[in-house]
Amino acid sequence: MRVRATALGTERSNAIGVVELECAPQGLCVSFLGVGAFQDGYAPAALNVGTQLIVPWGQVQEARLDGEQLYLALDPSLTTLSRLVLVGFSTGELPHERELARQRLLLRLGALGAGTVALLVALLSVPRLAPRAGGAVALGIGAGVAALIASLGWLAERRLGRPAEGLAVREGFVAELASYLPEFRRSPSAPNPRRAPLTLPSFQRALPRTVLALALTFTGVGLASLLVWKQGVTAERTAMARGSAPWEQAPTEAPVAAPEPEAPALPTATAAPAPEPSAAVAAPPALPGRLAAGEACRCERASSPLWSTPPSQLGLVLLSRRLVQDGTRPRLFLELAAVNAGATELKELALRVDFIERQPAPSVKVVVTSSRALYFEGPLGPGAAIKWSLDGRGADYRIDNPYPAPLTPDTVAPASALAELLRANHRPVRLYGAMLLAWLGDARGREGALALLDTQRDEESVWLRRVVEATGPLRVCELRVSSQGEQRVVEACVHNVSDARRGELGLGLRALGGALQQTQPTADAPTELGWVKFPLTAPLQPGEGRRVQGRVELHTEDAPTAWEAIADELSVLR
């Protein structure tokens, strides 16, 4: 028996739309006639139309009739739309359009003929049966009977083309389903929906972030400080007017020189180890404190952890994330932006976000707790961005990029289009735009980063500092660090891209314990395992680049996973 039903969106289901079902000896035949993924609180995105699959009876995990709702749980390995709550059963059998038109024509002709015959019979028979009744009465009776026949014909025409539906269709399908599934169960009513947990409001977004609000805040703090200072001065003057100072009210012992002999011992004990790191930094043993300059070289772009791998055509930028406790399970709220950094227009976007929970160490297993489908009908032009807000049960998330191709100078969007990202509403998108322009070597990337520095937030400082360093007048590229015994061999190209001579230069080398997340500008910075700086042997003329090489001592407890180098005047490097 083949039936159609409507899948409802409830907390038990993950699909919504129209499905067609049929019981067969080999399994349950399921056809999606327009079904989308569903999650409580969100409308479905892309619809699944025309997909058919056969679910073996052994992979039907649960089937039960709860009141008027038929609940089916299928094996998730067969389809992501695995939990269905079905209502509105019908046979779905419709006659052919030609046959339907013929039936309607016959019905209309029959109703018209019957109405005409009833009118004529009334006009001829009423005067004979009731001679005193006039022709108007006969006409009225005939018209009433004809109208009744026409109404019945209209109701019959409305029923044409509608499949059989209702309780009989559902019970017939349930009986056939129960014959294949002995564990089929019934309950008198559907389960009551679970109440949404009460959550405390987040006050972080309500904090003032405008220049006016910050000015008012600092003004209030300043006035409060002045009032406290004035109160202290007033109390001091009152005490002096009475003939004694506030600090003379309680008796104190004058001979406080006893601890003075011990005072020199404290700085001696704490300052003793301090010269050792500076001596190790300033004096590499193989080359007396300097890197030797070699052959000429050039840097098309500076090396930076921000683009250790080239940006992808579609940048999936994390705008914000908020983790709350939903009962005993964590729930993650996300805001994501998709940025088209490529030169070609994207016709449409279809993404899938999996919310996950990681098993405790040492296990590396990841469990997918829920999924969300994101869709944008497009088009998304070069340098354009689109934003989504979503949430799901889980402590972390992962997302597959449908356009992961790395950018090249030939496939990247025009710099003028990427510069529009610097005026986006969301700061992470502006940070990402500044990074893309800096990767291109466009001066607007540095300008955008410096503009954001004026109003930077704590979580943005790491990202902005690296954009500014990579777009400075001195570029460092082709960085290679290798171990040689207890020392490290450093090779790099230092290029002066400015119009001025640069002298008394130094190179700073930073060892990192992790990588920067390219699409998460506000993520935590990687751990800094060590830092060392050393001078270069020669100045650099305008436009000149030199390859430098040398050995330095930089000991770290953990093995570095990434290296970062910055060139600047030696006195400026920290």
N, C-alpha and C positions, 0 to 999 in steps of 0.2 A: 504494500500500500504506500503510495507516494503522497506526501502531504507537504504543505507550506506552513511556516510559522514565523512569528516575529520574535527576535531575540531582544530581550529588555536589558537596559543598562542598570544593574544593581551591584551591591557590594560583593555578591557572590560570582558575578560574571565578569568577563573581560572582552566581550563582543556585543555589538549592537547592530541590528539590521534585519534583513529577510533571508531565511535559509529554507532549503528544500531537503526533506529527509525521506529515506526509503529503506526498509528492512530487507536485506538479502541474505542468503545462506552464508556468503563469504564475509559479511560484515555490514556495518551501518553506512549507507551511502549519504554523504553530506555534500550539498552544493551551496556555495555562497553567492547569493543573487544581489549583493550590495551590503557588505558587512564591514564595519570598521572596528579597530581596536578601541576599547572603552576603559576609562578609569574614572572613579568617582570624582566629580567636580569639573570634568573637562569633556568637551565635545570630541567626537571622533575626527581623525584627520583623513588620510587616504583610505578609500573604500576598496575592499576586495570583491571583485565582480567576476563571475564566471569560473571560479575555482571549484573543482570537484575532487573529492578524495573518498576513499573507502577505508573506514576504521574497522579493523578486525574486532570481533566481539571480545577477544581477550584484552584489547587495549581500550575498551570503554570502562573507565575506572569507576564511575558511579552513575546511576540513573534512578531518579525518584520523582514521584508526582506529589508536590506540595500544594494542596488546594487546587487552584487552576493553573499552576505553574509547573512545567516539566523541566527538571534540572538535569543536564547532561554534563559530565566531566570526562573529557577525552585525554589521551596521552599527549602531554605537551611536546613530545619529540616529533609528532606528526604535524602539528600546526600551533601557532601562537594563540589562535582564537580557540582555546581549548575548553572554556567554561561557558555554557549557554543556559540561559533562563528563558524558556519558550512559552509564549501565549499566542492567542489568535490563530488557532489551527483552521486550515481549509484544504480542500482537495487540490486547488490550483488548476483544475482541468477547465480550459476555455475552448469553446468551439472556434472553428476557422472564421475569419472575418467575412468571407462570402456566405458561409452558412448562417452566421449571425445576422447579416443584413437580410437574407432571405426570410429568416424566422421573424424578424421585426416587420418586414413588409407584409407577410401573411397575417401577423397579429393585428397590424393597423387596419388592413382591409377587412378582416373579420369583425373588428370592433365597429368600424364605420358601417358595414352592412347590417350588423345586428342592431345598431342604434337606429338606422333608417327604418328597418322592418318594425321595430318597437314603436317608432313614431307613427308609422302608417296604421299599424294595428290599433293604436290608441285613438287615432282620428276616426277610424271606421267603427270601432266597437263601442266606444263610450256613448255616442249619441243613441245607439240602439238600446244599450243597457240602462241608460239614464236619460230619457228624452228631455227632461227638464234641464239637464246640464248643457251649457252652451258649447260653442266651438272653442272658446278660450280655455275652458276647463280641460277639454280633450287635448288641446295643444300643450297645455302645461303638464298634464300627466305624461304625454308622449315625450316631451322634452326632458322631464325628470328621469324617466326610464333610460332615455338615450344618454343622458349625462352620467348616470350610474354605470352603464355599460362601458362608456368611454373611460371612466375612472378605473374600472377593473382592468381594461386593456392597458392603460398607462402603467398601473402597478405591475402587471404581468411583464410588460416590456422592460421595466426597471430590473426585474429579476433575471432577465436574459443575460447571459454572459458572465453571471456571477457564480463562482464555484460553490459547491456545498461547504458549509463551515459550521463551526459550533461544537457543542458537546459530543455529538455522535462521531464526528471526524476525529476528535482528540481521543475519545475512548477506544475507537477502533485501532488507532495507531498505538496507543498504550498497551492494548491487549496483544498486538502483534509484537511489540517490543519486549513485553514480559515473557513471551514464549521463547525468545532467544537469550534473555538475561534472567535466570532463576532468582538472582539476588535483588530483583527490582522491588522497590519499597514504595509505600504510599503513606502520606500523612494528611490530616484533615485541613491544614492551613499552611501557608508559606511562613518561613521564619520572619520574625520582626526585625526590621533594619536596626543595625547597631548605631547608637547615638555617637555623634562626633565628640571626641574628647575635648575638654576645655583646655585651651592653651593661653599662657600669659602673653599679653601684647609685647611686641618688641619696641622699645623706646629708642633704639639706636638711630632709626630713620627719622625720628622726630627731633633729633639734635640739630641746632642751627648750623648751617654750612655756608650761608651767604656772607659777603664781606660786611654788610650792615650788621648782621647778628653777631659776628665775631668782634666788630668794633664796639658794639654795646657791651659784650661780655668783658672785653679788656678794660673798657671804661669803668664798669662796675667794680672789677678787681682793683683797679687803681684807686678809685675813691675809697674803697674799704681799707686799703693799705694806708692811705692818708689819714683816715679817721683813727685807726689803731695807733699810728705814729703820734698824732696830735694828742690822743689820750695819754700816751706814755710821757710825752713832753710836759703836759699839764700836771701830771702826778709828780714828776721830778721837780718842777718849779714850786709846787705847793710844799713839798718836803724841804726844799732849800729855804723857802720863806720861813719855815718853822725853826730853822737853825740846824738841821741835820739832813744829810743826804739819804736816799732810800737804802743804799748799800751799807750805811752805818747803823741801821736800826738793830741788827743782830750782832752780837760780839763775834769777831773773827780773830783768829790767831795770826799775828803778823809774820812770824818766822815760817814762811812757806818755801824757804830755800833748800829744805831737805831733799825734795825730789830733784833739784837741779843737777846734781852730779849724775843721776841716772838718765837724764834727758838725752845726752849725746849717744848713749848706748842704743836708743830706739832707732833713730835714723840709720845708724851704722848697721844694725842687724837687718833692716828691711832693704837698704840700698845696696848691700853687698852683691846680690845676684844680678842686679840691673845691668851692669856693663857687659855681661857675657853675651846676651843676644845681640846687642848693638855691635860688639866686636865681631861676632860671627857674620853679621849682615854686611858690615862695611869692609871686611877684609877676606874675600875669597882667596884661598891659599894658592891656587894655580895661577891666576892672573891677579896681581896685587890690587884688588878692590875695583877692577874695571872690566868692562866687556870690550873686546877688541873689535874695531870696525873693519869690515872686509869689502867685498865687491859691491857695486851699485845694484839697487833693486827698486821696485815700485810696489805700492799697495793700491789695488783697485778699491778695496774696502778694508776696514780694520777687522781683525779677528775679535769676536765677542761671544760670550756664552749665550747671548740672545739669539744668535743665528749659527750655532754650531752645526745645525742642519738647516738648509734653506727653508724659508716659509712655504707652506703648501698653498695651492690655488684657493682653497676655501679655508679660511681661518675660523675655527670654532672657539670664540673667546668667552671665557667665564666672567660674567659681570658681578655676580654675587652668589654666595651659598650660605645657607643657614640650616643647622642641624638641631632638631628638637626631639624630645622624647615623647613618643606617642604610646602611652601605656608602658609596656615592656619592650617595645620595638622602637628603634630610631627612625625618624622621618626626615628626609632631606628636601629642602626647598632651593631651587636653582633659578637663576636668570642667565640665559645663554644668548649670545649674538653670533650670527653667521656673517662673515665679511668676505666678499668676493674680491680677492686680491689679484685675480687673473685678468688678462686682457680680453677674454671672451665673455659673452653674456650667458648666464645660467638660466635655462628655460624654466626649471622648477627645482625644488629642493624637497627631498623625502629623507628624513633622518629617523634613527631609532636610538633612544637613550635607555640603557639598562641601569637600574639601581641595584647595587650589589652590597654584600656584606662579606668581609674577609674573615677566614677562620683564624683562631689564635695561633701564634707562632708555636712551633716551627713550621706549621702547615702553611702552604701557599695556595690553598684551594679558595676559590671565589664562588659565592653562591648568588645567583641572580634572584632577587626578591620581587621585582616588578619591572615593567617596561613601559615606555611611553613612545608614541609615534608623533613626530613633528613634520609638518608639511607647509610649504609655501608655494603657491601656484606660479609665482614668478611674473615676469622675468626679474632677475637680480643682476643689474649692470655692473661693470667694473668699478670698484671703489665704493659700492653700495653695501648696506648692512641691514639685517632684519633681526628682530629680537623675539624670544619666547620666554615665558614664565611657566614653570612646571614643578611638580613635586612627586615624590614616591617613597615607598617604604624601603629604607636602606641607609647605610652610613656613608656610602661613596657612590660614584657613578662612572660609567664608561660610555663612550659614544664612537661610532664608526664614521669616519669622514668619507663621504661619497666622492669627493674630489681631492685625493691626497697627493696629486702630482706636485713635486717640488717646483718652485718658480725659478725661472731663468730670466736674464735681461730681455729675452725675446717674448716671453709669455707673461710677464708681470704687467699689471694695469699701468696706464700712464700716471706719471707723478702728479699731474694736476688733479686726477681723480682720487688718488690716495690722499692728497692734501685736504680733500673735503672731510676725511675722517677726523681731522683735528678739530672740527666744529661739531662733532657728534654730541648727543645729549648725555651719553654715558662715558665717564672718564676712562674705564678700561678700553673702550673702543678708541678713544683719543690716544692713549698710551700705545696701543697696538699700531695705530696709524703712524705715530712718530717712529716706532721701531722699523716699520716697512720703508719709510722714507730714508731713515738712517742706513738701512741695508742697501738701498739704491745709491747711497752717497749724495742724496739731495739735501741742500742746506736747510730746507724747510723742516726736516726731521729734527735738527738741532734747535731751531727756533721754536718748534712746538714743544719740545722737551723743556726748554728754558722757561717758556710761558707756563707750563704746568708746574714747574718748580716753585713758582711764586705762591701757589696755593696747594702744595703737595700735602699728602697724608702720609702717615707713618708707613703704611703698607706699600706705598708707591715709591719710596726713596731708593730702594735697591734697583728697580727697573729704570727710573729716570737717570740715576747716576751713571749707569752703564751706557745708556743712549748718549749722554753728554760726553762721556769718555771716548766712545767709539767715533764721535764726529768732531773731535778736537783738531787742532792744527797738526798734531803729531799722530800718525797712524802706526799701529803695530800689527803685522800680519805674518803668516807662515811661521807661527810659533810652534816650536818643537822642544819638548823637555824629556830627557832620558836620564836614567840612573847610571852612574859610573862609580862603583864602590859606595863610599859614604857621601859622595858629592853628586850633584845633578848638572848635566850639560844642557845649557840653554842656547837655542838658536832662534833668531827672529829677524825680521826686516823692519826697520824703523824709517818711516818716510815723512819728511817735512812737506806738507801740502800748503803751507802758508806762503806769503810773500815776504817774510822776514827771516833773517838769520837766527838760528836757535843754538845757543851755547849753554854750557854747564848743564847738560842733559843727564837724566837718569832713567832707568827702567825699573818699574815695580813688577814683581812676580807674586801672584796670589794662587795658593793651592786650595781647591774647592773639594768639598766632600759630597757633592751632588750636582745636578744639572738644573738650570733655570727652566721653568715651564713656559714655553714660548707663547702659549695661548692663555696664560693665567698671569696677567701683569701684577695682580695684587697677592700672589701666592708668597709663602714664606721663602726667604732667601736660602740658598744652600749654605751649609756650614763652612766657615773659613778655617782651614786646617793650618795655614801658615802664611807668612808674608815676609818678603825680603826685597830690598832695593839696592841698587848699585849704580855707579856713574858710568857714562859712556866715554870713550877715549877721545872723541873728536866732535866738534860742532857740526851742524847740518845747515847747508845753504838753502835758500828758497827752492823748493821743488826737488831737493836732493833726497835720496834714500840710500841707506847703507845696511848691509847685512852684518849683524853683530853675533858674536859667539863667545862663550866663556863657561867657567865652572863656578858654581856657588854651593854653599852649604845651606840646606833647608831641610831640617829633620821634622817629620810629622809622625804622630802615633799611628794614624790610619793612613792607608794608601790613598792618595788623591785620585779622584775620578775625572777631574777637569782642571785645566790651568787657565789663568787669565793674566794678561800683561798690559801695562799702561805706561806710556812714555810721556814725560813732562819735565819741567825744570826740576833739578834734584832737590831744591829747597822746598818745592811745593808738594812732592810726593810724601805721603805720610809714612 
